[in-house]
Amino acid sequence: MAPCVSKSPRFGYVNYRDLDLGLNREDTSSYAEASSWGIKYFGNNFRRLARVKNVADPSNFFRNEQSIPPLSSA
């Protein structure tokens, strides 16, 4: 069974909130903080998704414990 077990099992699955990986704070959440768990879910797409979030929802109205925070491109 050992050959079938991952040596690094900590990555995220989309639509499953694993709060042990990390979560957004209630008041604010920065891109740097969210990238610690966001990259585990979205890989190299996380930065691009954060920029899209900045256009679609700059005030971060639609948020949850592990939502992507807005990232300005400036």
C-alpha positions in Angstrom: 0.0 0.0 0.0 2.9 2.4 0.6 3.7 3.0 -3.1 0.1 4.3 -3.5 0.2 6.9 -0.7 1.2 10.4 -1.5 4.3 11.8 0.2 2.8 15.3 0.2 -1.0 15.0 0.7 -1.7 18.6 1.6 -3.3 20.2 -1.5 -6.8 21.5 -2.0 -9.8 20.2 -3.9 -12.1 22.8 -5.6 -15.5 23.1 -3.9 -14.2 21.5 -0.7 -13.2 24.0 2.0 -10.3 22.5 4.0 -10.0 25.2 6.7 -6.9 23.5 8.0 -5.0 24.8 4.9 -5.9 28.4 5.8 -8.7 30.9 5.8 -9.5 34.5 5.4 -9.8 36.7 8.4 -13.3 38.2 9.1 -12.4 41.9 8.5 -9.8 41.8 5.7 -7.6 39.4 3.9 -4.6 40.1 1.9 -3.4 38.4 -1.3 -0.2 37.4 0.5 -2.1 35.6 3.3 -4.6 34.0 1.0 -1.9 32.7 -1.4 -0.6 30.3 1.3 -3.7 28.2 0.7 -4.9 29.6 -2.6 -2.0 28.2 -4.6 -2.8 24.7 -3.2 -6.3 25.0 -4.7 -5.6 26.9 -8.0 -1.9 26.5 -8.6 -0.4 29.1 -10.9 -3.8 30.4 -11.8 -4.3 31.9 -8.3 -2.7 35.3 -9.1 -4.7 35.6 -12.4 -8.0 34.7 -10.6 -7.3 37.3 -7.9 -6.9 40.0 -10.6 -10.2 38.9 -12.2 -11.8 39.1 -8.7 -10.6 42.7 -8.5 -12.5 43.6 -11.6 -15.7 41.5 -10.9 -15.9 42.1 -7.1 -13.4 44.8 -5.9 -15.2 45.3 -2.6 -15.0 41.6 -1.9 -18.8 41.4 -1.2 -19.0 37.8 -2.3 -16.6 36.1 0.1 -16.3 33.1 2.3 -13.6 31.5 4.5 -11.5 30.6 1.5 -12.6 32.9 -1.3 -10.0 34.5 -3.6 -9.3 38.1 -2.4 -9.1 41.0 -4.9 -5.7 41.9 -6.2 -5.1 45.1 -8.0 -2.8 45.0 -11.0 -1.0 48.2 -10.0 
